[in-house]
Amino acid sequence: MRNKKDTGYWILDAGVLLSVLILIGCSGKSSESVKFQQYYVQGEVLYTKHCSNCHQANGTGLGLVYPPLNQSDFMDKNFEQVLCLMKYGITGEITVNGKQYVQPMPGVQSLTDLEIAEIATYIYNNWEHQRGIVDVSEASQILRDCKSE
């Protein structure tokens, strides 16, 4: 049996939900903006799981062992290569902000093209970066090209 208090909470919850939906609808946010938010949020989850142990949660890297992402001339100049590195890794030397890094980076070949796009959207729109969405179709093309190298 419900009492007036239960009904009041239900009405309040429905009212809050309706208000949020109206605000989103009236805010002029396009489906691209919603898609960007979805990619960004999922990208953060994936970055935390697969990348932050080495590159740190704040993207600062770890000394001269793992390079930074938050202020990275390498990221700025090598977008396609960064996506390839996520999937296929790298061995050998890499230069970031004038510093040499030689620690091998294993790729995560189990990541899907969509997951790579989501991580890229997160890291390229965090810290000092403002790229916008990295769509899965763009990531797929880049990953096809780097796989054949």
N, C-alpha and C positions, 0 to 999 in steps of 0.2 A: 504494500500500500504506500502510495506517495503522499508526502505532505507538501505544504505550500513552499517550504524551504527548498526541497528538491526541484520543484517546478521553477522556482526563481533562478536557481543555478543553471538549469537547462536553457531558460530564456536568455540569461546573461551570456552563456557560452555561444548560443546561436547568434546573439546580437554582436558579440565580438567578432565571430567568424564572418558575419555579413558585413560588418564595418571594414574588416581587412580586405575582403573581396571587392568591395566598392572602392576602397582607396587604391588598390592595385589596378582595377579597371579604369578608374578615372585619372590615374597618374600618367597615362599615355605610354606606359611601358610596353614595348613591343615584344613579340615572341622571341626576338633576338636577345633582348635584355634578360628575359627569363632563362633562355638557353645559356647565356653567359653565366648567370648566377648558378645554374645547375652544374655546368662544367667547372666553375671555380670552386664550388663547395666540394664536389666529388674529387677534384684535383688536389685539394688540400688534404683530404683523407688519404688519397693514394701517395702523395708526397710524404706525408707523415709515416706511412707504412714502409715505403720503398726507398726513400731518399734522405730523410732527415737524420738518420743515424750517422751518416757521413757528412752531409752538407749542413747539418744542424737545422733545428726548427726555424731559426731566424735567418737561414741562408748564409751565414757567415763562414761556413766551411770549418776546417780544423787545422789551424796552423799551416804548415807547408805540406801536409799530408793530403787533405781534400780541399779543393778550391771553393771559393765563395760563389754564390749565385746572386746574392742581393746587390752587389755592386761588381759586375763582371763584364769586362770588355769582351771576353770570349763569347758570352751569351749574346751580347749586343751585335757582334759581327758574324756569328756562326749559327743562326737560327736552325737551319736544316740539319747541321751536324749535331746540334744539341738533341734534337729529336732522335736521330740515329743512335747517339750515345745512350739514351735512355733504354732503347731496345737491345742494342748489340754491344754496348760497352766500348772500352778502349784500353789498349796497352801502350806503353811508351809515354813519351813526354808530351805535356800540354802546357801552354803558357797562358796564364790568366793574370791580368793586371801587372804584367812584367815579371811575374814570379813563375818559376818552373815547378811543375807537379809531375811526379813519375809513378805515383801509386796507381796500379791498374784499377779501372772502374768496370766491374762486371755489369753487363746489361741485364735487363729483366725481360727475357724473351717471351715470358708468359703474358706480358701486358698486351692488351688488344690495342688496335689503332685508336679506338675511342678513349681508352685509358691514357694513352700517350697524349692525345689531344687535351684531355682534362688536366693532366699534370702540367703540360705546356701552358695552358690557359692560366693555371694557378701561378706558376713561377714567372711567367711573362706579364703578370698583372699584380705583382706583389713587390714589396720593397721599393726599389727605384724604377721598376719597369711598368710601362703602360701600353701594352700592345693591343689589347682587345682579345676577342675570342679566337682561339685556334680551332677551327672546325675540323671534324673528323675527316672530311674529304681532303682537306689540305694535308693533314697528318698522314693519311693513307698514301697519297702521292709521294710525299717525301720519303716515307718508309719503304715504298717500292723502289725508289731510285737508289737509296743507300744500300739496300739489300743486294743490289746487283753490282755494287762496287767491289 
